[in-house]
């Protein structure tokens, strides 16, 4: 069974769509290990980002997703783990 993968490009697209971007931040650069706070995203923007990911990927994410995953790298890993579990449960 093929599991859809959540990538840094997916995250960039959703962040821009959900909350835009601070002019001082280059989302196209290496942002994997910067914190969302460093990238200029506050809690309301991250909540909206969570909702976009849930709608687009058909998964339910934990309310503490961004509290437990402060960087894009760990967030991507968490979303992909959730996608994997959802795919396993559907099989």
N, C-alpha and C positions, 0 to 999 in steps of 0.2 A: 504494500500500500504506500502511495506517495503522500508525504506530508508537505504541505505548503510551508515554505520557510520565510521567516520575517528577517529582513536584512536592514543594514544601515541606510540604504537608499529608501526603503519603505518608511523607516523612522523619520528621515529627513522630510520626505514628502508629507507625512502626516503631521509632523510638527509645524511645518509651514502652513498647511491647510487649516489646522486647528487653532494655531496661536500666532502665526507669523514669525518673524525673527527680528532680533535686535540688530540694528545697522552695524554695530561694532563686532558682531559675531559672524564668522565665516562658517556656515553650516556645511559647506562643500569641503572644508579642510578636515584634518584628522581630529575628530571630536569624540572618538570612542571612549576615551578615559577622562574626559572633562565632566565635571558634575553639571547637572541640569541647571543648578544655580549659577554656575560660571557661564553657562550658555544663555542666561537671561530668562529662564523659564520659571515662573512662580507657580504656586499650587493650583490656581484656577486653570492655567494653561495646561498643566500636566493632567488635571482631571479631564479636561476636554480631549486631550490626546489619548487618554485611556479609553474614553468612550468611542473615539474614532477607530482605535485598534479593535475593540470588541465588536463593533458593527461590521467592520470590513472583514475580519477573520472569523466571525461567528463563534467567539470564545468569551468566557466570563473570566475577568481578571480580578485578582485580590485588590481590595480597596487600598491596601498599603503598598501597592506595586512600586510606586516611585519613592516611598520611604525606604523600602528594602533594596531598591536598585537605583542608586544615585547617579549612575553614569549610563550612557547609551549602551556600552558593552554589556553590562549586567542586565539591563532592561531587555535587550535583544535575546540574551540567553534565557531569561525568564519567560518571555513571550513564546520562544521556540519550544521550551519545555511544556508550556500549556498547550501549544498546538500539537505536540507529540502525544500528550495524554488524551486530548480530544480525539485524535486519529485512532489511537489504540482502543478507546472506548466505543468508537463507531464501527470498528472491525468485528 
